[in-house]
Amino acid sequence: MQIYLDYSATTPPRPEVIATMQDVLTQQWGNPSSLHEWGQRAATVVEQARMQVAGLINAPAESIIFTSGGTEANNLAIMGVARGYRKPQHIIISSVEHSAVAEPVGLLEQWGWEVTRLPVDKDGRVNPNDLENALQPNTVLVSIIYGQSEVGTLQPIHTLAQITRQKGVLFHTDAVQVAGRLAIDVKELPVDLLSMSSHKIYGPQGSGALYIRRGVELVPVMLGGGQELQLRSGTQAVPMIAGFGVAAELAAAEMATETSRLMRLRDRLFEQLSDTPNLIPTGSRLHRLPHHVSFAVIGDGKTVTGKTLVRQLNLAGIGISSGSACHSGKLSPSPILKAMDYSDAVALGSIRLTLGRDTMEADVDWTAMVLKQVLARLIPELACARC
C-alpha cells in the first residue's frame, strides 16, 4: 500500500493536462513568436492558457506573465521592483517567507537595501499593526506569503494589502500554495503582484505565472527577445503553459467541492493524532490551508527528527515531508518554526502531511495508525504508556 501525502511539494499531472500537452507537443509545437501558421497556432495556445490562468484569480488576461515556476515569479516581482530604483530603498517581508522570497531579498540587503522582517505569533501569523508600524517613507515593496507551505498558516492578506494600498506601497504575495485551493479574486484582493505555480495544482513542473496589476511597472530581470510583454524574455514553454492552463481551469471548476472535501480529511487527520504524546500541531488551526496538516515532535532533537519520521514512513509506503534541512551533513532546525519561537529541538522535529485529489479516508486512517506506531517504536516512553 502506497500513500502520497506531499501534495504541497508537487502534484501528479492530471490526465487532461497530459493529453493537452501531448497534443501541443505533436501538433502545436511552433515558436509563438513566429509569424507563420505554425508559430501562430502555438501563440494561440499560449493566449488561451493565459485566459485560463487569469480566470483562476479573476484577473484580466493581459495581467498574467508566464514564468518557469513560482520561484521565478517571486524573483521577477521582487527584483523587477528593485531594479526600478537607482539607490537602495526599504522592503518589508515576513519572517516565515519561502526561500524564493527570502533569498532574493537577502541579496538586496547585501546590496545596501534596508530590509524589515516582520515577526509572527505562535501560529505563524503577521500582526497587521506590525506592518503599519514598519512602513517608512522609502518603503517600496511589501512581500508577505499567502499560505505558508511548512505549517499551513494563512496570512490576513486582504488586511495587510489594504494597509499598503492606503500608503501607496506595492504589495506582493507568494500564493503558490493558495491559488487553485482557495478562491482568489484580485478585483477584490488589493494586491499588486501575485505568484502562482502550475505543479501545485496538477499541472506540469516548469511553469508558473506572475499576476501584475494594471499600472504596476517592473524592470525585466531576464533580457532577450522581449517575450511575455517585454517582461520575461525567452521562447515560451508552450506545452507546459498549455498544461498549466488546463490545470487552472479544472481547479477553478472543482474548487468549491474539492476544498471542502480536503478540509474534512485534514480535520480528520488532526483529530486522529490529537491524543498522540510528544506530537504537537503547528500553525494556525483556524486560518489554515485546506489540505495541510503539520506537527512537531517534542523530543531531544537527536533521536527523533522530522527527517527520521520521513524516512520511517517512507519505509511503510507513505510519502510526507519535513521542514528541517540538512546542510553540509549537519541537520539544521526549521527556520519557520524558529521564527515562530519554537526551540531548536522542536524545530528539528517538524513534519508536514499534505492531502490531494487521490487522498481518501482510508489513507488518512492508515497514516495516523502507522505514524503512532513509528513514534511508539522511536520514543520508548510512548510504547510504555500504551502498555
C-alpha positions as CSV (number, residue, x, y, z in Angstrom):
1,M,0.0,0.0,0.0
2,Q,1.4,3.4,-1.0
3,I,0.1,6.7,0.1
4,Y,1.3,10.0,-1.2
5,L,0.8,12.9,1.3
6,D,3.2,15.5,-0.1
7,Y,0.9,17.5,-2.4
8,S,2.4,20.8,-1.2
9,A,5.7,19.7,-2.7
10,T,4.2,18.7,-6.1
11,T,1.1,17.1,-7.5
12,P,0.7,14.5,-10.3
13,P,-0.3,16.0,-13.6
14,R,-4.0,15.3,-14.4
15,P,-4.9,13.1,-17.4
16,E,-6.5,16.1,-19.1
17,V,-3.3,18.0,-18.6
18,I,-1.1,15.2,-20.1
19,A,-3.4,14.8,-23.0
20,T,-3.3,18.5,-23.8
21,M,0.5,18.6,-23.5
22,Q,0.8,15.6,-25.8
23,D,-1.4,17.3,-28.4
24,V,0.7,20.5,-28.2
25,L,4.0,18.6,-28.5
26,T,2.8,16.8,-31.6
27,Q,0.5,19.4,-33.3
28,Q,1.2,22.9,-31.8
29,W,5.0,22.8,-31.4
30,G,5.8,26.1,-33.2
31,N,7.6,29.1,-31.8
32,P,4.9,31.5,-30.6
33,S,7.0,34.5,-31.8
34,S,7.0,33.3,-35.4
35,L,4.5,34.9,-37.8
36,H,3.8,31.9,-39.9
37,E,1.0,29.4,-39.3
38,W,3.0,27.1,-37.1
39,G,4.0,29.9,-34.8
40,Q,0.5,31.4,-34.7
41,R,-1.0,28.1,-33.7
42,A,1.4,28.0,-30.8
43,A,0.7,31.6,-29.9
44,T,-3.0,30.8,-29.8
45,V,-2.3,28.0,-27.3
46,V,-0.3,30.4,-25.1
47,E,-3.0,33.0,-25.1
48,Q,-5.8,30.5,-24.4
49,A,-3.8,29.3,-21.4
50,R,-3.2,32.9,-20.3
51,M,-7.0,33.4,-20.2
52,Q,-7.4,30.1,-18.2
53,V,-4.8,31.0,-15.6
54,A,-6.2,34.6,-15.4
55,G,-9.7,33.1,-14.8
56,L,-8.4,31.2,-11.7
57,I,-7.9,34.5,-9.9
58,N,-10.5,36.7,-11.8
59,A,-7.8,38.8,-13.5
60,P,-7.5,40.3,-16.9
61,A,-5.6,38.0,-19.3
62,E,-3.0,40.7,-20.1
63,S,-2.0,40.9,-16.4
64,I,-0.6,37.3,-16.5
65,I,3.1,36.8,-17.2
66,F,4.2,33.2,-17.7
67,T,7.4,32.1,-15.9
68,S,9.2,28.8,-15.3
69,G,7.5,28.5,-11.9
70,G,6.8,30.1,-8.6
71,T,10.4,30.8,-7.8
72,E,10.9,32.8,-10.9
73,A,7.6,34.6,-10.4
74,N,8.8,35.7,-6.9
75,N,12.1,36.8,-8.2
76,L,10.6,38.8,-11.0
77,A,8.2,40.5,-8.6
78,I,11.0,41.4,-6.1
79,M,13.9,42.2,-8.4
80,G,11.6,43.7,-11.0
81,V,10.5,46.3,-8.5
82,A,14.1,46.8,-7.0
83,R,15.7,47.3,-10.4
84,G,13.5,50.4,-10.9
85,Y,15.5,52.3,-8.3
86,R,19.0,53.6,-8.7
87,K,19.6,53.8,-4.9
88,P,18.7,51.1,-2.3
89,Q,15.3,51.6,-0.7
90,H,13.3,49.8,2.0
91,I,11.5,46.4,1.6
92,I,9.3,44.5,4.1
93,I,8.8,40.7,4.3
94,S,7.6,38.3,6.9
95,S,10.0,36.1,8.9
96,V,8.2,33.0,7.5
97,E,8.7,33.6,3.8
98,H,9.6,30.8,1.4
99,S,13.3,30.9,0.3
100,A,12.2,32.0,-3.1
101,V,11.4,35.4,-1.5
102,A,13.8,35.3,1.5
103,E,16.9,34.7,-0.7
104,P,16.4,37.5,-3.3
105,V,15.5,39.9,-0.5
106,G,18.7,38.8,1.3
107,L,20.7,39.6,-1.8
108,L,19.1,43.1,-2.0
109,E,20.2,43.5,1.6
110,Q,23.7,42.7,0.7
111,W,23.4,45.4,-2.0
112,G,22.5,48.0,0.6
113,W,18.7,47.7,0.7
114,E,17.1,48.1,4.1
115,V,15.0,45.0,5.0
116,T,12.5,44.6,7.8
117,R,11.4,41.1,8.6
118,L,8.1,41.2,10.4
119,P,7.8,38.8,13.4
120,V,4.9,36.3,13.6
121,D,3.0,34.9,16.5
122,K,3.0,31.2,17.7
123,D,0.6,30.4,14.8
124,G,2.9,32.0,12.3
125,R,0.7,35.0,11.5
126,V,1.8,38.6,11.0
127,N,0.1,41.3,13.1
128,P,-1.2,44.0,10.7
129,N,-0.2,46.6,13.3
130,D,3.4,45.5,13.0
131,L,3.3,46.1,9.2
132,E,1.7,49.5,9.6
133,N,4.4,50.5,12.1
134,A,7.2,49.2,9.9
135,L,6.3,51.3,6.9
136,Q,8.7,54.1,6.1
137,P,8.8,56.9,3.6
138,N,11.2,54.9,1.4
139,T,9.3,51.6,1.6
140,V,8.7,50.5,-2.0
141,L,7.6,46.9,-1.6
142,V,6.0,44.6,0.9
143,S,6.0,40.8,0.2
144,I,4.1,38.5,2.5
145,I,3.4,34.8,1.8
146,Y,-0.3,34.0,1.5
147,G,-0.2,30.4,2.7
148,Q,2.9,29.1,4.5
149,S,4.0,25.9,2.9
150,E,5.5,24.3,6.0
151,V,3.0,25.0,8.7
152,G,-0.1,25.7,6.6
153,T,-0.9,29.2,8.1
154,L,-2.8,31.7,6.1
155,Q,-1.9,35.3,6.5
156,P,-4.5,38.1,6.7
157,I,-3.6,39.1,3.2
158,H,-6.5,41.4,2.5
159,T,-5.9,43.4,5.6
160,L,-2.1,43.6,5.1
161,A,-2.5,44.6,1.4
162,Q,-5.1,47.2,2.2
163,I,-2.6,48.9,4.6
164,T,0.0,49.2,1.9
165,R,-2.6,50.3,-0.7
166,Q,-3.6,53.2,1.5
167,K,0.1,54.2,1.8
168,G,0.8,53.8,-1.9
169,V,3.3,50.9,-1.4
170,L,3.4,47.9,-3.7
171,F,2.2,44.6,-2.2
172,H,3.3,41.2,-3.5
173,T,2.2,37.8,-2.2
174,D,3.5,34.3,-2.9
175,A,0.2,32.5,-3.4
176,V,1.8,29.3,-4.7
177,Q,0.1,27.1,-2.0
178,V,-3.2,29.0,-2.2
179,A,-4.0,29.5,-5.9
180,G,-6.3,26.7,-7.0
181,R,-7.0,25.6,-3.5
182,L,-8.8,28.7,-2.2
183,A,-10.8,31.3,-4.1
184,I,-8.8,34.4,-5.1
185,D,-10.3,37.4,-6.7
186,V,-7.7,40.1,-7.5
187,K,-10.5,42.5,-8.3
188,E,-11.4,42.3,-4.5
189,L,-8.0,41.5,-3.1
190,P,-5.8,44.7,-3.1
191,V,-2.6,43.0,-4.1
192,D,-0.3,44.4,-6.9
193,L,1.7,41.3,-7.6
194,L,0.8,37.6,-7.0
195,S,2.9,34.4,-7.8
196,M,1.4,31.1,-8.8
197,S,2.8,27.7,-9.8
198,S,1.5,25.0,-12.2
199,H,2.7,21.9,-10.5
200,K,0.9,22.7,-7.2
201,I,-2.4,22.3,-9.0
202,Y,-1.9,19.1,-11.0
203,G,-0.2,20.9,-13.9
204,P,3.3,20.2,-15.2
205,Q,6.5,21.3,-13.4
206,G,8.4,24.1,-15.1
207,S,5.5,26.6,-15.5
208,G,4.3,29.4,-13.3
209,A,2.9,32.9,-13.5
210,L,3.1,36.3,-12.0
211,Y,0.0,38.5,-11.9
212,I,0.8,42.1,-12.3
213,R,-1.9,44.7,-11.6
214,R,-2.5,47.2,-14.4
215,G,-0.4,50.2,-13.9
216,V,2.4,48.5,-11.9
217,E,5.8,48.8,-13.7
218,L,8.5,46.2,-13.4
219,V,12.0,46.2,-14.9
220,P,12.8,42.9,-16.7
221,V,15.2,40.5,-14.9
222,M,15.8,38.3,-17.9
223,L,16.8,40.2,-21.1
224,G,16.5,38.9,-24.6
225,G,13.8,38.8,-27.2
226,G,11.1,40.5,-25.2
227,Q,8.6,37.7,-25.0
228,E,5.8,37.9,-22.3
229,L,5.0,41.5,-22.8
230,Q,8.7,42.5,-22.7
231,L,8.9,41.3,-19.1
232,R,10.2,37.8,-19.4
233,S,12.4,37.0,-22.4
234,G,12.8,33.5,-23.7
235,T,10.8,31.3,-26.0
236,Q,7.7,30.2,-24.1
237,A,7.4,26.6,-23.0
238,V,4.2,26.1,-24.9
239,P,3.4,22.5,-23.7
240,M,3.9,23.4,-20.1
241,I,2.0,26.6,-20.4
242,A,-0.9,24.7,-22.1
243,G,-0.9,22.2,-19.3
244,F,-0.9,24.9,-16.7
245,G,-3.9,26.5,-18.4
246,V,-5.9,23.3,-18.3
247,A,-5.0,22.6,-14.7
248,A,-6.1,26.1,-13.7
249,E,-9.4,25.8,-15.5
250,L,-10.1,22.4,-13.8
251,A,-9.1,23.7,-10.4
252,A,-11.4,26.7,-10.7
253,A,-14.3,24.5,-11.7
254,E,-13.8,21.9,-8.9
255,M,-12.5,24.2,-6.1
256,A,-15.7,24.5,-4.0
257,T,-16.3,20.8,-3.8
258,E,-12.7,19.7,-3.5
259,T,-11.7,22.3,-0.9
260,S,-14.5,21.2,1.4
261,R,-13.6,17.6,1.0
262,L,-9.9,18.2,1.8
263,M,-10.8,20.2,4.8
264,R,-12.8,17.3,6.2
265,L,-9.9,14.9,5.6
266,R,-7.5,17.5,7.1
267,D,-9.5,17.8,10.3
268,R,-9.9,14.0,10.5
269,L,-6.2,13.5,10.4
270,F,-5.6,16.2,13.1
271,E,-8.3,14.5,15.2
272,Q,-6.9,11.0,14.9
273,L,-3.5,12.3,16.0
274,S,-4.7,14.7,18.7
275,D,-4.1,12.3,21.6
276,T,-0.6,11.2,20.5
277,P,2.0,12.1,23.1
278,N,5.1,14.2,22.0
279,L,3.3,15.3,18.8
280,I,2.0,18.9,18.7
281,P,0.3,20.6,15.8
282,T,2.0,23.6,14.3
283,G,0.5,26.6,12.5
284,S,-3.0,28.0,12.8
285,R,-6.0,25.6,13.0
286,L,-8.4,28.4,12.2
287,H,-6.6,30.2,9.4
288,R,-5.2,27.2,7.5
289,L,-4.7,25.8,4.0
290,P,-7.5,23.3,3.4
291,H,-5.2,20.4,2.6
292,H,-2.4,20.9,5.1
293,V,-1.5,19.0,8.3
294,S,1.7,19.7,10.3
295,F,3.2,18.7,13.6
296,A,6.4,18.9,15.6
297,V,7.8,16.1,17.7
298,I,8.8,17.0,21.2
299,G,12.0,15.1,21.9
300,D,15.7,15.6,22.4
301,G,16.1,16.8,18.8
302,K,18.6,14.0,18.1
303,T,17.0,10.5,18.1
304,V,13.6,11.6,16.6
305,T,13.8,14.3,13.9
306,G,11.5,15.2,11.1
307,K,13.9,13.6,8.7
308,T,13.8,10.4,10.7
309,L,10.0,10.3,10.5
310,V,10.0,11.0,6.8
311,R,12.4,8.0,6.3
312,Q,10.4,5.7,8.6
313,L,7.1,6.5,6.9
314,N,8.7,6.1,3.5
315,L,9.6,2.5,4.5
316,A,5.9,2.0,5.2
317,G,5.0,3.3,1.8
318,I,3.8,6.7,2.9
319,G,5.3,9.9,1.5
320,I,5.4,13.0,3.8
321,S,8.0,15.8,4.2
322,S,9.9,17.6,6.9
323,G,10.8,21.3,7.5
324,S,14.2,20.7,8.9
325,A,17.1,20.9,6.4
326,C,20.4,19.2,6.0
327,H,23.4,21.5,5.2
328,S,26.9,20.0,4.7
329,G,25.9,16.9,6.6
330,K,24.5,18.7,9.6
331,L,20.8,18.8,10.3
332,S,19.6,22.4,11.0
333,P,16.3,23.4,12.6
334,S,13.4,24.6,10.6
335,P,13.8,28.4,10.2
336,I,10.0,28.7,10.0
337,L,9.5,27.1,13.4
338,K,12.4,29.1,14.8
339,A,10.6,32.3,13.7
340,M,7.5,31.0,15.5
341,D,9.6,30.8,18.7
342,Y,10.0,27.0,18.9
343,S,13.2,25.6,20.4
344,D,15.9,24.0,18.2
345,A,14.9,20.6,19.5
346,V,11.3,21.0,18.4
347,A,12.2,22.8,15.2
348,L,14.2,19.7,14.2
349,G,11.2,17.5,14.5
350,S,8.7,19.2,12.1
351,I,6.7,17.1,9.7
352,R,4.1,18.0,7.0
353,L,1.4,15.8,5.6
354,T,-0.5,17.4,2.7
355,L,-3.5,15.9,1.0
356,G,-4.8,15.9,-2.5
357,R,-7.2,14.6,-5.1
358,D,-6.3,11.0,-4.6
359,T,-6.4,11.1,-0.8
360,M,-9.2,9.1,0.8
361,E,-10.4,8.5,4.4
362,A,-8.7,5.1,4.4
363,D,-5.4,6.8,3.6
364,V,-5.8,9.2,6.4
365,D,-6.7,6.5,8.9
366,W,-3.9,4.2,7.9
367,T,-1.3,7.0,8.0
368,A,-2.4,8.0,11.5
369,M,-2.1,4.4,12.7
370,V,1.4,4.0,11.1
371,L,2.7,7.3,12.5
372,K,1.6,6.4,16.0
373,Q,3.4,3.0,15.7
374,V,6.5,4.6,14.4
375,L,6.6,7.2,17.2
376,A,6.0,4.4,19.8
377,R,8.9,2.5,18.4
378,L,11.3,5.5,18.3
379,I,10.3,7.0,21.6
380,P,10.3,4.2,24.2
381,E,8.2,6.1,26.8
382,L,5.3,6.2,24.3
383,A,5.3,2.5,23.9
384,C,5.4,2.1,27.7
385,A,2.4,4.5,28.0
386,R,0.4,2.1,25.9
387,C,1.2,-0.9,28.0
